Amino acid sequence: MSRRPASLVGAVALVWLVLTTGVAAAESHDASDLGGAALPGGTGSTTPDQPTAIGPGLWADTLGGSEARNLHHFTYQRRIKDSTVHIGVVGAPATADTDGIKVDAGVVDDSGSVATCGTDYDSTGFAFPQALLGAAIAVGPSAADATDRPVCLRADTIQIAVSRYVSNVAELPIAIKVVEEAPVSGATSLPEPEDEVAFEVPDAGEAKDLPGATSFQDAPQLDPVAGGTTLATELAQGDEQLWRVGVQWGQQVVVRATAPQADEAELEGVYGGVQLKVRLIGPTRDVFALNTDVEGQSADGAYDEGEAADLVAGSRPVLYRNRFNSVVPDVPGEFWVAVSASPAAEDAEGPPIEVPVEVTVAVSGQPGGEPSYPNVVVSPDDSAGPEGYSPDKPFLVADGTFSAVASGNPVVGDEDDAWLSGRRVAGLGVGALSVVCLAAGVVRLRARR
């Protein structure tokens, strides 16, 4: 499945005519730590007929250094027959240049041609060149009521291309997330996505000092409560801070970030104030922010002398059938909250401005709408499936490791209802896989919904 119209990337990355440098932006900054295990050979292959074989898990890679290294080729070998393979890519830009990443998947069909199975992309905004960017696709059934087995569902080997679609050739650290989900029965009985985005914006509570992290792994764990958890932090120009919270099937997450009206003297020489934005990062590392049709509601704002900033970003409920409507999110697990401040001007004098921010994170809705997974799974050749599978742990997050959620950590503990805050376990497996050549295609772009 694709969150955007499907296509495959060609022998070189698609180049967009974009501005490559923010106005007077700082030249570099500390990038977020994405985590991930080392790839076989260190980095992804730039040779289409010699792709890097990867297994389920979280993998560290780097694009760039040259134009040729802005496109990496991979293959993934299905472990489970008729599974859905979730593939996500997140990048952490470290320069002031605008950036963009794209992930494509395809398989060889019965005629020997490459069939498109999904594409997604993301880019940094002009004001936030340092912000995380992420895209994700799902390769599996074509519809909830599908009775056939299309080639993207039945193919053993999935070809993956991760590319830059801008002219930036600076090194871009990325992490590739691969999760294999067992097949689902009775999908038509599961809840359907709503036509419109709808959620309640949480009121801020009593704030506790809890700065976010620059690392996915070290992001503070928040309680998934409907009333929301409110935290206070200071965000320096050019910084991005992360927190995380667990979201189950049927639930949705909503974030509200506020900053007070700035003192005019503090912003002397800073045109337009300090820009702020809030984004959500899903279990498979796609970056997004949804809003309702309430007038003025936005995930972007500014710390300036005009008025206090009030930013809102939310998600739809986590539904299995979201994937068939090209909307997010479609798997449960940890969601990261990212709050960013635009960098200082290159010629700015003095230290970066520190923006006082309060962030309220709420997880609403009763858990429900969980898919029905089989008692036993088999491999694509109908032999025994991977060890460790059970219907209550349908996500293969590393070779030999199944999880109840796509992020790799359980949402609910065995002894209580608290979200477990243990370290992530994904990214441990390495497979020895066959390779095939990735063919070119045409790109059509559409915004996330």
N, C-alpha and C positions, 0 to 999 in steps of 0.2 A: 504493500500500500504506500501511497505517496501523499504527503500533505500539500503537495502542489502538483500540477500536471506532470506526468512522468516524462523523463528524457534521460539520455546517457551523455556523459561528457566525452569529447573527442580526444585526439592525440595531444592537444594543448588546451589549457583552461580558457574559457570564454573571458574576454577582456571587455570590461565596461569603461566608457568614457566618464570617469568620475574625478572629482577633486581628490588629490592624493595627499594634501597637507591641510590641516586645520589652520585657520587664521591665527598666526602668532602663537601656535600651541607649543608647549614644551616638547623638546626633541625626543625624550624617552622617559620611561617611568617603570616601576616595578610591575611585572605581569603577575597575574594570579597563578597560584600553583594548582595545576589541573589533576595531578596524580597520574597513575597508570604504570603498567609494567613495560619494560623495554621490549621493543619489537625484535624479532629475529633479524639480525643484520644491522640493527641500530635504528634505521629509518625505513619508511616505506619505499617500495620500488618505483623507479621512474620509467621502467621498461614494461610496456603493456603485456608482452608475451612472457614475462617473468615476474608476475605479481608476488607480493609478500603474502604468505598464508597466515591467517590469524584465526584464533578460536574465540569462544565466548569470553568476555572479560572487558577490562579497561586497559587501553594501550596508549603509551606515550609516543608521540611523533613530532616532527618539526617540518613544516613546509617552508619553502623559500631558500634564500641564499643565492639563487639564480632563477631565471624564468623556467628552466627545465625542471626544477625541483618544486614547482608550484602545483604539480599534479602527481599524486601517488596512487599506485594500483595495488589492490588487495583481492584475495579470495577467501570465502568462508564456506566450509563444508557443513551442510546440515547434519545435525546429530539425531533429529527426530523427524519422522515422516509427517508431512503435511503441517509442519510448524509455521509459526510466524517469526521471522528473524527481524529484530529491531536493531537498527544501526544508527548511531548518533555521533556527531562530531562537535566538539567545543573548542574554541580557540581563544588565546589570551594575547592580544596585540601588545607589543612593547614599544611601539614608536608612535609618533604623532600623525602618521599617514593613515588615511581611511583604509579599511580592509574588508574583505568578504570571503566566506568559505562556502563550499557547495559539496554535497554528497550525492552520489548516484549509485544505483544498483541495477544489475541486469543479469540475465541467464541465457545460455545457449538453447534455442528452441529446437524442435524436431527437424527443421530444415537446415540447421547449422548456423542460422543467423542469430544475432544477439537481440533478445527481447527486452524491452524496457520494463523495469519493475518498480521504479520510484526515484524521485529526486527532491531535494530540499536545499535551501540556501539561507544565508543570513549575512548582514553587513553591519559595520559600525556606523553610527551617525556622525555627522560633521562635527558636532560639539563634543562627542565622546569617543575619540579614537582609541582610548585605552580600555573600553568596556568589553566584557566577554561577549562572544558571538557564538551561536550554536544552531545546528540543524539536525533533523532526525527523520528517518523513513522507516516504514514497516513493510516487509516483504512476506506476503502470505495470501490468504483468501481474498477474492476480489469483491465480495459482498456478503452481507449477513445471510442472505437466502441463496447463496450460490450452491449449486449441486454438482458443478463440474470441478475438475482439478486442473486449473490453468498452469501453464509452464512455470510461472513464478512461484507457485505453491509446491509443485512436485519436483522441481529441479534439485539435484543434490548439491551443486556448486553455484554459489552466488558470487558474481563479480562486483567489486566495489571500487569506485573512484572517488578520491577526496581531492578537491582542487581549490585554488584561489580563483575568483572570477574578477579580480581587479589587477591593475598593473603593478601593485606593490610586490617587491621581491625581497624585502627584509624578512628575516627569519620569524616565523610565526609558530610558537609552541601550540600543539593541539593534543587532544585526547580523543580516542575513538572508543566508543562504547558499543559492545555487541551483546545482545541478550536474545536467547531463543525461547520462545513461548510455546508450550504444548498446544495441540489443536483443541478447539472448542466445539462442543455439540450444543444444538438448540440455540444458536445465536439470535434467531428471529424473536425469541421470547425475552431477550434482554432489553433494557431501556433504550429508547431512541434518543439521539441528541435533540435538544430544543433548537428551534430556528434562531432564536436570539440569545445573546449572552445576558444572563441575569444573576445578580448577587447583591447581598446587603453589605454596605461598607461599614466596617467595625468602628465604633467609637474608641478613642484612645483611653486607656486605663492609666493607673499609676505606673509611671515608667521606672524601670530598673536599669542601671548602667550595665550595658552589655555590648561592647564593641564587637562588630563582625570580624571575620577572618579574611585573609587573602587566599586561603587554601580551602578547597572543597572538603577535604578530610577534617580540617580543624574548625569548620564552620560551627558555631554554637548551635546546639539542639534546642528547639523551642517546643513547648507543649502544644499539641494539636487541639486547641479548645475553640468552641464556637464564639465565645465572647472576645477572644483575641488575647494575645500576649503583647504588651507594650514595652519596648526597650528604648534606651537613650544612648546615643553615640555622637561622636564628632567626626565629621568627614572632611578631610583636607582636599583641596583642589587636586584633581587627578587621581583620587583614590576610588576604589570600589570595594565594598565590604559585603561579606556573605554570611547568611544564617541558613538553617535548614529546619524543615518540619515534615512530619510524616502525614501522608494523605492516602486514604483507603478508597476502594471502589465506591462510587456514589457520592464521594465528598468533593468539595472544592476549596481552594485556598484563595484568600483575598488579603491584599497588603495595602496599608495606608501609611504614607510617609509624610511627615509635616516638618517644616522649618519656619522659624519666626521671621518677621519682617527684619531686614538687615538695617544696620546703622549706616547712614549715608557716608560718614567718614571712613568706615571700614572698607567700603567698596570704591573709594576714590581711585579713579583711573581704570576701573574694571567695567567695561562697557557691557550692559545687559545683565550684570550680576554673575553669580556662579550657577551654571545650569545643573539641574538635578534630574535623575531618572530612576525608575524602579522597574526591574524585570524579574520574571520567574524563570527558573531553569528546571526542566522536568527530569524524571529519573533516567531518561535516555539522552539527556544533555541538550535538548532543544531549548532555545531561549525565546521567550515570548512575553507579551503583556496584553491582556484583553480588558476592554472597558464596556460598560453598558451604554445605553443611548441617553443617559442623563447628561444634560447640557453642562459643558465645562469640565466633565470628568476626564482626566488624562493621567498617563503614567509619566509624563514629563512636566517639569516646572522650573522655577528659578528661585534662588536665594537673592533677593534684591530689596531695594528700599521701597518698592511699590506696595506690596502686601505679602502676607504670610503665604508660604507655599503649602499646597495640599495635593499630594499625588496619590493616585489609586491604580493598582494593577491587580487583576484577578484571573481566575481560570474558569472554565466550564467544569461541571462535575466530571470526575474520572469515569468514563464509560467505555466499555469494550467496543461499542459500535461507533464511537467517534472516528475511528480510523477509516471507516467506509465513507465518511462525509468530509474527509480531509480537514478535520478539526482536532485540536488538542485540548486536554491530555487523554491518552487512551490506555495507560498502564498506571498502577498504583506504586507508591514508594516514597522516597525522600524527594522533596522539592526544595530547591535552594532559592532564597530571596537575595537579589543583588541590588544594592543601592549605590549609585555612582554620582560623582561630582566632576564637572568638566575641569580640565587642567588649566593651570595659570598660563598667562601669556608668556611667550619666550623672553620678552624684555621686562617682565614684571620685577619690581624691586621688593625686597623683603620676603619673609616666609610665606608659604601658601596660606590662603584664608581657610580657617577651620569653620565648617558649617555645623551648627548644632541641629541634630536631626532626631526626631522620635519616630519609631517604626512600630506599627501595630500589625500583627500577623494573626489571622483567624482562619480556622478550618471548620467549615460548616457542613451540615447535612448528615443524616444517618448513614452509616456504612450499608451498602446494599448493591444489588445488580451484579454480584460476582458471577463470572462465567462458570460453566460446568466443564471440568476437565476430565479426561478418561482416567480410569483406575490404572491402566498400563499404557505405556507408549512403546513404539517400536522404531527402529532405525529406518532410514529411507529404503534399504534393501529388504525390509521386513524381518530382519534379525532382531535380537534383543536390544531394547533401547538403553540409554545411559543409566548407570547405577545411581541410586539416590533419588529418583523421581517419585513423587507422590502427588495426588490431585491437589493437596493443600500447599504444595511447593512446585508450581508449574513453570517457573522461570529458571532456565539454565544460565547462571550468571558467570560461571567459570567452569572449565572442564572438571567434572566430578562434584560440582556444587550447585544445588538447586535452592531456590529461595521463594518465599511467599510473595515477594514484590520485585519489580524490575530493577530497583536500585541496588539490591543485594542484601539489604538488611530487613528483618521482619518489622512490620508495622506495629503489631501488638505482641507484647511479651507473653511467655507461657504462664507466668504467675500473676500478672496484673494487666491493667489496661494501658500501661504507659508505653510510649514509643521508646524502643531501645536505642541507646546512643552509642552502641559499640562501633568499632572501626569497620570500615568497608572491607569486604572480602573478595570483591571482584577483581579480575585482571590477573589471574594466576595461571591460566592454561595456555598451552602452545600446541597447535596442531600441525601435522605434516599433510599438506593438502595438494590436490591437483590444481593446475592453472590453465586458464584459457584467456584468449585475447579479448580486450574490451573494445567494442566498436563505437564509432562516433554517433552523435544524435543531435537533435535540435532542441534548444532550450526555450521553454515558455515559462514565464514567471507570474506568480500570483501570491498575494499576501496571505499570511496565516489568518484563520478565522477562529 
